[in-house]
Amino acid sequence: MKKVLVLGGGIAGVEAASLLSEYGFDVTLVSNRDYYYIYPLAIWIPVERIKFNDIKMNLNNLALIHNFRFIKDEVLSIKAKEKEVLLKESGSLKDFDYLVIAIGGSKVNPKGMEYAYSICSEPTQALELRDAIQKLVLKGSGKIAIGFGGNPKDPSGVRGGPAFELLLNLDDYLRKLNLRENFEITFFAPMDKPGIRLGEKAYNSAIDMLKKLNIKIKTGKKIKEFQKDGVVLEDGEKIEADVIAFIPATDGHKAIKESDLPQNEAGFIKIDDTTKVIDFDYVYAIGDSAALEGPDWKAKQGHLAEAMARVCAFNIALKEGKAKGAPKSYKEHMSIICLMDMGTKGAGLVYRNDKKAIFLPMPIIGHYLKKLWGMHFKLVKMKKLPKLPYINY
């Protein structure tokens, strides 16, 4: 039985490990956490709409359900030419036929990041942000700044959606507490048109919504640094804030940057359409670890990470005679999909591909559809429900 080593216990890694096991491979997955974290639902933790443990899934349990081996450890280095992966605790791993890299990336953090919280970095930061917001709620007033950053070396790593969702959920949360008029909320980003990759209609709708809710907007200026009491911009302007929430863009993972794998300028691994790494027949890269090729609006999103995992698993199985057909391409799944939650006000469905860009307002029901999606996602991972057609899990 051929052996596959999967690095990364996130969306792409777990999907790849599960499918490769179904194809009949002996699969080992390595992750530095012992739980699978559902990042798209983390927007609700700071506003107490969901509990931290409700968006965690035990990786040992998932390994049993999907029949793969799990190792909790940190990847220190990858030596592709020597066919070796070095782990912090377990040491050297060499006994594998295929290597699937899905360890995500590092973050492009401005100076002073210790003064900000992120819901898209270390999971426990969402709890710290919740506690910081709660202190202001108990006080009865405050100033909160929420924004996201970019990566000039590879714009596909920008995470704008969660920032918009956090803003809208925070506004909704404070209104429910009858405290909104006592809070100053500011949105900031270095781009002139943050979120424009979603399409002109979606971008305009999001900005109009922020203005309607009396959320201040500061865009088009680079972030110089975060300080204890605010955000300093490149021209010296300061956004005063008691609490700062920031979604940094993704950059190449340290272990990848120091490896002998082919990389783009940002440190993402160069792959072909099948997700195979250039010049290495046994190595594949998926999710945030991979350098995406495609339109200017392309973005590293969870649904694409899972699509890449399916493409990767199929193509490895095809190579070993465990699947039939022609090689598949991840580019067929290149799109942006976001159910942008606004709290009890509803949500907006955003969809974009190379042919169209759609923004569909979903008042009230949209919020509950996202909750339903979260429940279904967990049940699918536990094999208690089948996957829905055309929806990536």
Contacts in CASP RR format, 6 or more apart in sequence:
PFRMAT RR
TARGET T0000
AUTHOR 0000-0000-0000
METHOD contacts of the structure
MODEL  1
MKKVLVLGGGIAGVEAASLLSEYGFDVTLVSNRDYYYIYPLAIWIPVERI
KFNDIKMNLNNLALIHNFRFIKDEVLSIKAKEKEVLLKESGSLKDFDYLV
IAIGGSKVNPKGMEYAYSICSEPTQALELRDAIQKLVLKGSGKIAIGFGG
NPKDPSGVRGGPAFELLLNLDDYLRKLNLRENFEITFFAPMDKPGIRLGE
KAYNSAIDMLKKLNIKIKTGKKIKEFQKDGVVLEDGEKIEADVIAFIPAT
DGHKAIKESDLPQNEAGFIKIDDTTKVIDFDYVYAIGDSAALEGPDWKAK
QGHLAEAMARVCAFNIALKEGKAKGAPKSYKEHMSIICLMDMGTKGAGLV
YRNDKKAIFLPMPIIGHYLKKLWGMHFKLVKMKKLPKLPYINY
1 24 0 8 1.000
1 25 0 8 1.000
1 26 0 8 1.000
2 25 0 8 1.000
2 26 0 8 1.000
2 97 0 8 1.000
2 98 0 8 1.000
2 320 0 8 1.000
3 25 0 8 1.000
3 26 0 8 1.000
3 27 0 8 1.000
3 28 0 8 1.000
3 95 0 8 1.000
3 96 0 8 1.000
3 97 0 8 1.000
3 98 0 8 1.000
4 17 0 8 1.000
4 20 0 8 1.000
4 25 0 8 1.000
4 26 0 8 1.000
4 27 0 8 1.000
4 28 0 8 1.000
4 96 0 8 1.000
4 97 0 8 1.000
4 98 0 8 1.000
4 99 0 8 1.000
4 100 0 8 1.000
4 316 0 8 1.000
5 28 0 8 1.000
5 30 0 8 1.000
5 85 0 8 1.000
5 93 0 8 1.000
5 96 0 8 1.000
5 98 0 8 1.000
5 99 0 8 1.000
5 100 0 8 1.000
6 13 0 8 1.000
6 16 0 8 1.000
6 17 0 8 1.000
6 20 0 8 1.000
6 27 0 8 1.000
6 28 0 8 1.000
6 29 0 8 1.000
6 30 0 8 1.000
6 68 0 8 1.000
6 100 0 8 1.000
6 102 0 8 1.000
7 13 0 8 1.000
7 29 0 8 1.000
7 30 0 8 1.000
7 75 0 8 1.000
7 78 0 8 1.000
7 85 0 8 1.000
7 99 0 8 1.000
7 100 0 8 1.000
7 101 0 8 1.000
7 102 0 8 1.000
7 103 0 8 1.000
8 29 0 8 1.000
8 30 0 8 1.000
8 31 0 8 1.000
8 32 0 8 1.000
8 75 0 8 1.000
8 101 0 8 1.000
8 102 0 8 1.000
8 103 0 8 1.000
8 104 0 8 1.000
9 17 0 8 1.000
9 29 0 8 1.000
9 30 0 8 1.000
9 31 0 8 1.000
9 33 0 8 1.000
9 36 0 8 1.000
9 59 0 8 1.000
9 102 0 8 1.000
10 31 0 8 1.000
10 36 0 8 1.000
10 37 0 8 1.000
10 102 0 8 1.000
10 104 0 8 1.000
11 39 0 8 1.000
11 287 0 8 1.000
11 302 0 8 1.000
11 305 0 8 1.000
11 306 0 8 1.000
11 309 0 8 1.000
12 102 0 8 1.000
12 104 0 8 1.000
12 286 0 8 1.000
12 287 0 8 1.000
12 288 0 8 1.000
12 289 0 8 1.000
12 302 0 8 1.000
12 305 0 8 1.000
12 306 0 8 1.000
12 308 0 8 1.000
12 309 0 8 1.000
13 29 0 8 1.000
13 100 0 8 1.000
13 102 0 8 1.000
13 286 0 8 1.000
13 309 0 8 1.000
14 29 0 8 1.000
14 36 0 8 1.000
14 59 0 8 1.000
14 62 0 8 1.000
14 66 0 8 1.000
14 381 0 8 1.000
15 305 0 8 1.000
15 306 0 8 1.000
15 309 0 8 1.000
15 310 0 8 1.000
15 313 0 8 1.000
15 393 0 8 1.000
16 100 0 8 1.000
16 102 0 8 1.000
16 286 0 8 1.000
16 309 0 8 1.000
16 312 0 8 1.000
16 313 0 8 1.000
17 27 0 8 1.000
17 29 0 8 1.000
17 66 0 8 1.000
17 68 0 8 1.000
17 100 0 8 1.000
18 62 0 8 1.000
18 66 0 8 1.000
18 68 0 8 1.000
19 309 0 8 1.000
19 310 0 8 1.000
19 313 0 8 1.000
19 314 0 8 1.000
20 27 0 8 1.000
20 68 0 8 1.000
20 100 0 8 1.000
20 313 0 8 1.000
20 316 0 8 1.000
20 317 0 8 1.000
21 27 0 8 1.000
21 66 0 8 1.000
21 67 0 8 1.000
21 68 0 8 1.000
22 66 0 8 1.000
23 313 0 8 1.000
23 316 0 8 1.000
23 317 0 8 1.000
23 322 0 8 1.000
23 323 0 8 1.000
24 322 0 8 1.000
25 98 0 8 1.000
25 316 0 8 1.000
25 317 0 8 1.000
25 320 0 8 1.000
25 322 0 8 1.000
26 69 0 8 1.000
27 67 0 8 1.000
27 68 0 8 1.000
27 69 0 8 1.000
28 68 0 8 1.000
28 69 0 8 1.000
28 70 0 8 1.000
28 71 0 8 1.000
28 96 0 8 1.000
29 59 0 8 1.000
29 63 0 8 1.000
29 68 0 8 1.000
29 69 0 8 1.000
29 70 0 8 1.000
29 71 0 8 1.000
30 71 0 8 1.000
30 72 0 8 1.000
30 73 0 8 1.000
30 75 0 8 1.000
30 85 0 8 1.000
30 87 0 8 1.000
30 93 0 8 1.000
31 59 0 8 1.000
31 70 0 8 1.000
31 71 0 8 1.000
31 72 0 8 1.000
31 73 0 8 1.000
32 72 0 8 1.000
32 73 0 8 1.000
32 74 0 8 1.000
32 75 0 8 1.000
33 59 0 8 1.000
33 72 0 8 1.000
33 123 0 8 1.000
34 58 0 8 1.000
34 59 0 8 1.000
34 60 0 8 1.000
34 70 0 8 1.000
34 72 0 8 1.000
35 56 0 8 1.000
35 57 0 8 1.000
35 58 0 8 1.000
35 59 0 8 1.000
36 56 0 8 1.000
36 57 0 8 1.000
36 58 0 8 1.000
36 59 0 8 1.000
36 62 0 8 1.000
36 381 0 8 1.000
37 55 0 8 1.000
37 56 0 8 1.000
37 57 0 8 1.000
37 123 0 8 1.000
38 55 0 8 1.000
38 56 0 8 1.000
38 57 0 8 1.000
38 374 0 8 1.000
38 377 0 8 1.000
38 378 0 8 1.000
39 119 0 8 1.000
39 120 0 8 1.000
39 123 0 8 1.000
39 162 0 8 1.000
40 162 0 8 1.000
40 302 0 8 1.000
40 374 0 8 1.000
41 50 0 8 1.000
41 54 0 8 1.000
41 55 0 8 1.000
41 374 0 8 1.000
42 55 0 8 1.000
42 119 0 8 1.000
42 120 0 8 1.000
42 123 0 8 1.000
42 126 0 8 1.000
42 162 0 8 1.000
43 119 0 8 1.000
43 162 0 8 1.000
43 165 0 8 1.000
43 166 0 8 1.000
43 169 0 8 1.000
43 341 0 8 1.000
44 50 0 8 1.000
44 169 0 8 1.000
44 341 0 8 1.000
45 51 0 8 1.000
45 52 0 8 1.000
45 55 0 8 1.000
45 119 0 8 1.000
45 126 0 8 1.000
45 127 0 8 1.000
45 129 0 8 1.000
45 130 0 8 1.000
46 119 0 8 1.000
46 126 0 8 1.000
46 129 0 8 1.000
46 130 0 8 1.000
46 133 0 8 1.000
46 166 0 8 1.000
46 169 0 8 1.000
46 170 0 8 1.000
46 245 0 8 1.000
47 130 0 8 1.000
47 133 0 8 1.000
47 169 0 8 1.000
47 170 0 8 1.000
47 172 0 8 1.000
47 173 0 8 1.000
48 130 0 8 1.000
48 173 0 8 1.000
49 169 0 8 1.000
49 173 0 8 1.000
49 343 0 8 1.000
52 123 0 8 1.000
52 124 0 8 1.000
52 126 0 8 1.000
52 127 0 8 1.000
56 123 0 8 1.000
57 378 0 8 1.000
57 381 0 8 1.000
57 382 0 8 1.000
59 70 0 8 1.000
59 72 0 8 1.000
60 70 0 8 1.000
61 382 0 8 1.000
62 70 0 8 1.000
62 381 0 8 1.000
62 382 0 8 1.000
63 69 0 8 1.000
63 70 0 8 1.000
65 381 0 8 1.000
65 382 0 8 1.000
65 383 0 8 1.000
66 383 0 8 1.000
71 87 0 8 1.000
71 90 0 8 1.000
73 87 0 8 1.000
73 88 0 8 1.000
73 89 0 8 1.000
73 90 0 8 1.000
74 87 0 8 1.000
74 88 0 8 1.000
74 89 0 8 1.000
75 85 0 8 1.000
75 86 0 8 1.000
75 87 0 8 1.000
75 88 0 8 1.000
75 103 0 8 1.000
75 255 0 8 1.000
76 86 0 8 1.000
76 87 0 8 1.000
76 88 0 8 1.000
76 255 0 8 1.000
77 85 0 8 1.000
77 86 0 8 1.000
77 255 0 8 1.000
77 258 0 8 1.000
77 259 0 8 1.000
78 84 0 8 1.000
78 85 0 8 1.000
78 86 0 8 1.000
78 99 0 8 1.000
78 101 0 8 1.000
78 255 0 8 1.000
78 256 0 8 1.000
78 259 0 8 1.000
78 260 0 8 1.000
78 261 0 8 1.000
79 85 0 8 1.000
79 86 0 8 1.000
79 259 0 8 1.000
79 260 0 8 1.000
80 99 0 8 1.000
80 259 0 8 1.000
80 260 0 8 1.000
80 261 0 8 1.000
80 277 0 8 1.000
80 280 0 8 1.000
80 283 0 8 1.000
81 260 0 8 1.000
83 94 0 8 1.000
83 96 0 8 1.000
83 99 0 8 1.000
83 282 0 8 1.000
84 92 0 8 1.000
84 93 0 8 1.000
84 94 0 8 1.000
85 92 0 8 1.000
85 93 0 8 1.000
85 94 0 8 1.000
85 99 0 8 1.000
86 92 0 8 1.000
86 93 0 8 1.000
87 93 0 8 1.000
97 282 0 8 1.000
98 282 0 8 1.000
98 283 0 8 1.000
98 284 0 8 1.000
98 316 0 8 1.000
99 282 0 8 1.000
99 283 0 8 1.000
99 284 0 8 1.000
100 283 0 8 1.000
100 284 0 8 1.000
100 285 0 8 1.000
100 286 0 8 1.000
100 312 0 8 1.000
100 316 0 8 1.000
101 256 0 8 1.000
101 261 0 8 1.000
101 269 0 8 1.000
101 277 0 8 1.000
101 283 0 8 1.000
101 284 0 8 1.000
101 285 0 8 1.000
101 286 0 8 1.000
101 289 0 8 1.000
101 290 0 8 1.000
102 285 0 8 1.000
102 286 0 8 1.000
102 287 0 8 1.000
102 288 0 8 1.000
102 289 0 8 1.000
102 305 0 8 1.000
102 309 0 8 1.000
103 253 0 8 1.000
103 255 0 8 1.000
103 256 0 8 1.000
103 289 0 8 1.000
104 250 0 8 1.000
104 252 0 8 1.000
104 253 0 8 1.000
104 287 0 8 1.000
104 288 0 8 1.000
104 289 0 8 1.000
105 250 0 8 1.000
105 251 0 8 1.000
105 252 0 8 1.000
105 253 0 8 1.000
105 256 0 8 1.000
105 288 0 8 1.000
105 289 0 8 1.000
106 250 0 8 1.000
106 251 0 8 1.000
106 252 0 8 1.000
106 253 0 8 1.000
106 254 0 8 1.000
107 118 0 8 1.000
107 121 0 8 1.000
107 248 0 8 1.000
107 249 0 8 1.000
107 250 0 8 1.000
107 251 0 8 1.000
108 149 0 8 1.000
108 150 0 8 1.000
108 151 0 8 1.000
108 248 0 8 1.000
108 249 0 8 1.000
108 250 0 8 1.000
108 251 0 8 1.000
109 248 0 8 1.000
110 149 0 8 1.000
110 223 0 8 1.000
110 224 0 8 1.000
110 225 0 8 1.000
110 226 0 8 1.000
110 246 0 8 1.000
110 248 0 8 1.000
111 224 0 8 1.000
111 225 0 8 1.000
111 226 0 8 1.000
112 225 0 8 1.000
112 226 0 8 1.000
112 227 0 8 1.000
113 226 0 8 1.000
113 246 0 8 1.000
113 248 0 8 1.000
114 226 0 8 1.000
115 226 0 8 1.000
115 227 0 8 1.000
115 228 0 8 1.000
115 230 0 8 1.000
115 244 0 8 1.000
116 226 0 8 1.000
116 244 0 8 1.000
116 245 0 8 1.000
116 246 0 8 1.000
117 125 0 8 1.000
117 126 0 8 1.000
117 128 0 8 1.000
117 129 0 8 1.000
117 132 0 8 1.000
117 243 0 8 1.000
117 244 0 8 1.000
117 245 0 8 1.000
117 246 0 8 1.000
118 125 0 8 1.000
118 129 0 8 1.000
118 245 0 8 1.000
118 246 0 8 1.000
118 247 0 8 1.000
118 248 0 8 1.000
119 125 0 8 1.000
119 126 0 8 1.000
119 129 0 8 1.000
119 162 0 8 1.000
119 166 0 8 1.000
119 245 0 8 1.000
119 247 0 8 1.000
120 159 0 8 1.000
120 162 0 8 1.000
120 247 0 8 1.000
120 248 0 8 1.000
121 248 0 8 1.000
129 243 0 8 1.000
129 245 0 8 1.000
132 242 0 8 1.000
132 243 0 8 1.000
133 144 0 8 1.000
133 170 0 8 1.000
133 243 0 8 1.000
136 142 0 8 1.000
136 144 0 8 1.000
136 183 0 8 1.000
136 242 0 8 1.000
136 243 0 8 1.000
137 174 0 8 1.000
137 177 0 8 1.000
137 179 0 8 1.000
140 179 0 8 1.000
140 182 0 8 1.000
141 179 0 8 1.000
141 182 0 8 1.000
141 183 0 8 1.000
142 182 0 8 1.000
142 183 0 8 1.000
142 184 0 8 1.000
142 242 0 8 1.000
142 243 0 8 1.000
143 183 0 8 1.000
143 184 0 8 1.000
143 185 0 8 1.000
143 186 0 8 1.000
143 240 0 8 1.000
143 241 0 8 1.000
143 242 0 8 1.000
143 243 0 8 1.000
144 170 0 8 1.000
144 183 0 8 1.000
144 184 0 8 1.000
144 185 0 8 1.000
144 186 0 8 1.000
144 241 0 8 1.000
144 242 0 8 1.000
144 243 0 8 1.000
144 244 0 8 1.000
144 245 0 8 1.000
145 185 0 8 1.000
145 186 0 8 1.000
145 187 0 8 1.000
145 188 0 8 1.000
145 230 0 8 1.000
145 231 0 8 1.000
145 239 0 8 1.000
145 241 0 8 1.000
145 243 0 8 1.000
145 244 0 8 1.000
145 245 0 8 1.000
146 163 0 8 1.000
146 166 0 8 1.000
146 167 0 8 1.000
146 170 0 8 1.000
146 185 0 8 1.000
146 186 0 8 1.000
146 187 0 8 1.000
146 188 0 8 1.000
146 244 0 8 1.000
146 245 0 8 1.000
146 246 0 8 1.000
147 163 0 8 1.000
147 187 0 8 1.000
147 188 0 8 1.000
147 189 0 8 1.000
147 245 0 8 1.000
147 246 0 8 1.000
147 247 0 8 1.000
148 158 0 8 1.000
148 159 0 8 1.000
148 160 0 8 1.000
148 161 0 8 1.000
148 162 0 8 1.000
148 163 0 8 1.000
148 189 0 8 1.000
148 194 0 8 1.000
148 246 0 8 1.000
148 247 0 8 1.000
148 248 0 8 1.000
148 249 0 8 1.000
149 158 0 8 1.000
149 189 0 8 1.000
149 190 0 8 1.000
149 191 0 8 1.000
149 223 0 8 1.000
149 246 0 8 1.000
149 247 0 8 1.000
149 248 0 8 1.000
149 249 0 8 1.000
150 157 0 8 1.000
150 158 0 8 1.000
150 190 0 8 1.000
150 191 0 8 1.000
150 248 0 8 1.000
150 249 0 8 1.000
151 157 0 8 1.000
151 158 0 8 1.000
151 249 0 8 1.000
151 250 0 8 1.000
151 251 0 8 1.000
151 266 0 8 1.000
153 251 0 8 1.000
153 264 0 8 1.000
153 265 0 8 1.000
153 266 0 8 1.000
153 267 0 8 1.000
154 251 0 8 1.000
154 264 0 8 1.000
154 265 0 8 1.000
154 266 0 8 1.000
154 267 0 8 1.000
154 268 0 8 1.000
154 291 0 8 1.000
155 197 0 8 1.000
155 249 0 8 1.000
155 296 0 8 1.000
156 292 0 8 1.000
156 298 0 8 1.000
156 299 0 8 1.000
156 300 0 8 1.000
157 249 0 8 1.000
157 250 0 8 1.000
157 288 0 8 1.000
157 299 0 8 1.000
157 300 0 8 1.000
158 197 0 8 1.000
158 249 0 8 1.000
158 299 0 8 1.000
159 247 0 8 1.000
159 248 0 8 1.000
159 249 0 8 1.000
159 250 0 8 1.000
160 189 0 8 1.000
160 194 0 8 1.000
160 195 0 8 1.000
160 247 0 8 1.000
161 195 0 8 1.000
161 247 0 8 1.000
161 338 0 8 1.000
161 340 0 8 1.000
162 247 0 8 1.000
163 187 0 8 1.000
163 189 0 8 1.000
163 245 0 8 1.000
163 247 0 8 1.000
164 187 0 8 1.000
164 195 0 8 1.000
164 206 0 8 1.000
164 210 0 8 1.000
164 340 0 8 1.000
165 340 0 8 1.000
165 341 0 8 1.000
165 342 0 8 1.000
166 245 0 8 1.000
167 185 0 8 1.000
167 187 0 8 1.000
167 210 0 8 1.000
167 215 0 8 1.000
168 209 0 8 1.000
168 213 0 8 1.000
168 340 0 8 1.000
168 341 0 8 1.000
168 342 0 8 1.000
168 343 0 8 1.000
168 345 0 8 1.000
169 341 0 8 1.000
169 342 0 8 1.000
169 343 0 8 1.000
170 185 0 8 1.000
171 180 0 8 1.000
171 185 0 8 1.000
171 213 0 8 1.000
171 215 0 8 1.000
172 342 0 8 1.000
172 343 0 8 1.000
172 344 0 8 1.000
172 345 0 8 1.000
173 343 0 8 1.000
174 180 0 8 1.000
174 183 0 8 1.000
176 344 0 8 1.000
184 216 0 8 1.000
184 240 0 8 1.000
185 214 0 8 1.000
185 215 0 8 1.000
185 216 0 8 1.000
186 215 0 8 1.000
186 216 0 8 1.000
186 217 0 8 1.000
186 218 0 8 1.000
186 239 0 8 1.000
186 241 0 8 1.000
187 210 0 8 1.000
187 215 0 8 1.000
187 216 0 8 1.000
187 217 0 8 1.000
187 218 0 8 1.000
187 219 0 8 1.000
188 217 0 8 1.000
188 218 0 8 1.000
188 219 0 8 1.000
188 221 0 8 1.000
188 223 0 8 1.000
188 231 0 8 1.000
188 233 0 8 1.000
188 239 0 8 1.000
189 218 0 8 1.000
189 219 0 8 1.000
189 220 0 8 1.000
190 219 0 8 1.000
190 220 0 8 1.000
190 221 0 8 1.000
190 222 0 8 1.000
190 223 0 8 1.000
191 219 0 8 1.000
191 220 0 8 1.000
192 219 0 8 1.000
192 220 0 8 1.000
193 203 0 8 1.000
193 219 0 8 1.000
194 219 0 8 1.000
195 202 0 8 1.000
195 203 0 8 1.000
195 206 0 8 1.000
196 203 0 8 1.000
197 296 0 8 1.000
197 297 0 8 1.000
197 298 0 8 1.000
197 299 0 8 1.000
197 336 0 8 1.000
197 352 0 8 1.000
198 206 0 8 1.000
198 297 0 8 1.000
198 336 0 8 1.000
198 338 0 8 1.000
198 350 0 8 1.000
198 352 0 8 1.000
198 357 0 8 1.000
198 359 0 8 1.000
199 297 0 8 1.000
199 350 0 8 1.000
199 352 0 8 1.000
199 357 0 8 1.000
199 359 0 8 1.000
200 357 0 8 1.000
201 357 0 8 1.000
201 358 0 8 1.000
201 359 0 8 1.000
202 350 0 8 1.000
202 352 0 8 1.000
202 357 0 8 1.000
202 359 0 8 1.000
205 348 0 8 1.000
205 359 0 8 1.000
205 361 0 8 1.000
206 340 0 8 1.000
207 217 0 8 1.000
209 342 0 8 1.000
210 217 0 8 1.000
211 217 0 8 1.000
218 233 0 8 1.000
218 237 0 8 1.000
218 239 0 8 1.000
221 233 0 8 1.000
221 234 0 8 1.000
221 235 0 8 1.000
221 237 0 8 1.000
222 233 0 8 1.000
222 234 0 8 1.000
223 231 0 8 1.000
223 232 0 8 1.000
223 233 0 8 1.000
223 234 0 8 1.000
224 232 0 8 1.000
224 233 0 8 1.000
224 234 0 8 1.000
224 236 0 8 1.000
225 232 0 8 1.000
226 232 0 8 1.000
226 244 0 8 1.000
226 246 0 8 1.000
227 238 0 8 1.000
229 240 0 8 1.000
229 241 0 8 1.000
229 242 0 8 1.000
230 238 0 8 1.000
230 239 0 8 1.000
230 240 0 8 1.000
230 241 0 8 1.000
230 244 0 8 1.000
231 238 0 8 1.000
231 239 0 8 1.000
231 241 0 8 1.000
231 244 0 8 1.000
232 238 0 8 1.000
233 239 0 8 1.000
250 288 0 8 1.000
250 300 0 8 1.000
251 266 0 8 1.000
251 267 0 8 1.000
252 263 0 8 1.000
252 266 0 8 1.000
252 267 0 8 1.000
252 268 0 8 1.000
252 289 0 8 1.000
253 267 0 8 1.000
253 289 0 8 1.000
256 263 0 8 1.000
256 267 0 8 1.000
256 268 0 8 1.000
256 269 0 8 1.000
256 289 0 8 1.000
257 263 0 8 1.000
257 267 0 8 1.000
261 269 0 8 1.000
261 270 0 8 1.000
261 277 0 8 1.000
261 280 0 8 1.000
261 283 0 8 1.000
261 285 0 8 1.000
262 269 0 8 1.000
262 270 0 8 1.000
262 277 0 8 1.000
262 278 0 8 1.000
262 279 0 8 1.000
263 269 0 8 1.000
263 270 0 8 1.000
263 291 0 8 1.000
264 270 0 8 1.000
264 291 0 8 1.000
266 291 0 8 1.000
267 291 0 8 1.000
268 288 0 8 1.000
268 289 0 8 1.000
268 290 0 8 1.000
268 291 0 8 1.000
268 292 0 8 1.000
269 277 0 8 1.000
269 285 0 8 1.000
269 289 0 8 1.000
269 290 0 8 1.000
269 291 0 8 1.000
270 277 0 8 1.000
270 278 0 8 1.000
270 291 0 8 1.000
271 277 0 8 1.000
271 278 0 8 1.000
271 284 0 8 1.000
271 285 0 8 1.000
271 290 0 8 1.000
271 291 0 8 1.000
272 278 0 8 1.000
273 293 0 8 1.000
273 327 0 8 1.000
273 329 0 8 1.000
273 330 0 8 1.000
273 331 0 8 1.000
274 284 0 8 1.000
274 311 0 8 1.000
274 312 0 8 1.000
274 315 0 8 1.000
274 327 0 8 1.000
274 328 0 8 1.000
274 329 0 8 1.000
274 330 0 8 1.000
275 284 0 8 1.000
275 285 0 8 1.000
275 286 0 8 1.000
275 290 0 8 1.000
275 308 0 8 1.000
275 311 0 8 1.000
275 312 0 8 1.000
275 315 0 8 1.000
275 330 0 8 1.000
276 283 0 8 1.000
276 284 0 8 1.000
276 315 0 8 1.000
277 283 0 8 1.000
277 284 0 8 1.000
277 285 0 8 1.000
284 312 0 8 1.000
284 315 0 8 1.000
284 316 0 8 1.000
286 305 0 8 1.000
286 308 0 8 1.000
286 309 0 8 1.000
286 311 0 8 1.000
286 312 0 8 1.000
286 330 0 8 1.000
287 300 0 8 1.000
287 302 0 8 1.000
287 304 0 8 1.000
287 305 0 8 1.000
287 308 0 8 1.000
287 309 0 8 1.000
288 300 0 8 1.000
288 305 0 8 1.000
290 308 0 8 1.000
292 298 0 8 1.000
292 300 0 8 1.000
292 304 0 8 1.000
292 334 0 8 1.000
293 331 0 8 1.000
294 331 0 8 1.000
294 334 0 8 1.000
295 334 0 8 1.000
295 354 0 8 1.000
297 336 0 8 1.000
297 352 0 8 1.000
298 334 0 8 1.000
299 336 0 8 1.000
301 336 0 8 1.000
301 337 0 8 1.000
301 338 0 8 1.000
302 392 0 8 1.000
303 333 0 8 1.000
303 335 0 8 1.000
303 337 0 8 1.000
303 392 0 8 1.000
304 330 0 8 1.000
304 333 0 8 1.000
304 334 0 8 1.000
304 335 0 8 1.000
304 392 0 8 1.000
306 392 0 8 1.000
306 393 0 8 1.000
307 330 0 8 1.000
307 333 0 8 1.000
307 392 0 8 1.000
308 330 0 8 1.000
308 333 0 8 1.000
310 328 0 8 1.000
311 328 0 8 1.000
311 329 0 8 1.000
311 330 0 8 1.000
311 333 0 8 1.000
312 330 0 8 1.000
314 323 0 8 1.000
314 328 0 8 1.000
315 327 0 8 1.000
315 328 0 8 1.000
317 323 0 8 1.000
318 324 0 8 1.000
318 325 0 8 1.000
318 327 0 8 1.000
333 392 0 8 1.000
334 353 0 8 1.000
334 354 0 8 1.000
335 351 0 8 1.000
335 352 0 8 1.000
335 353 0 8 1.000
336 350 0 8 1.000
336 351 0 8 1.000
336 352 0 8 1.000
336 353 0 8 1.000
337 350 0 8 1.000
337 351 0 8 1.000
338 349 0 8 1.000
338 350 0 8 1.000
339 347 0 8 1.000
339 348 0 8 1.000
339 349 0 8 1.000
339 350 0 8 1.000
339 362 0 8 1.000
339 366 0 8 1.000
339 369 0 8 1.000
339 370 0 8 1.000
339 373 0 8 1.000
340 347 0 8 1.000
340 348 0 8 1.000
340 349 0 8 1.000
340 350 0 8 1.000
341 347 0 8 1.000
341 366 0 8 1.000
341 367 0 8 1.000
341 370 0 8 1.000
342 348 0 8 1.000
342 367 0 8 1.000
343 367 0 8 1.000
344 364 0 8 1.000
344 367 0 8 1.000
345 363 0 8 1.000
345 364 0 8 1.000
345 367 0 8 1.000
346 362 0 8 1.000
346 363 0 8 1.000
346 364 0 8 1.000
346 365 0 8 1.000
346 366 0 8 1.000
346 367 0 8 1.000
347 362 0 8 1.000
347 366 0 8 1.000
347 367 0 8 1.000
347 369 0 8 1.000
347 370 0 8 1.000
348 359 0 8 1.000
348 360 0 8 1.000
348 361 0 8 1.000
348 362 0 8 1.000
348 366 0 8 1.000
349 358 0 8 1.000
349 359 0 8 1.000
349 360 0 8 1.000
349 362 0 8 1.000
349 366 0 8 1.000
350 358 0 8 1.000
350 359 0 8 1.000
350 360 0 8 1.000
351 357 0 8 1.000
351 358 0 8 1.000
351 360 0 8 1.000
352 358 0 8 1.000
362 369 0 8 1.000
376 385 0 8 1.000
376 388 0 8 1.000
376 393 0 8 1.000
377 393 0 8 1.000
379 385 0 8 1.000
380 386 0 8 1.000
380 387 0 8 1.000
380 393 0 8 1.000
381 393 0 8 1.000
387 393 0 8 1.000
END
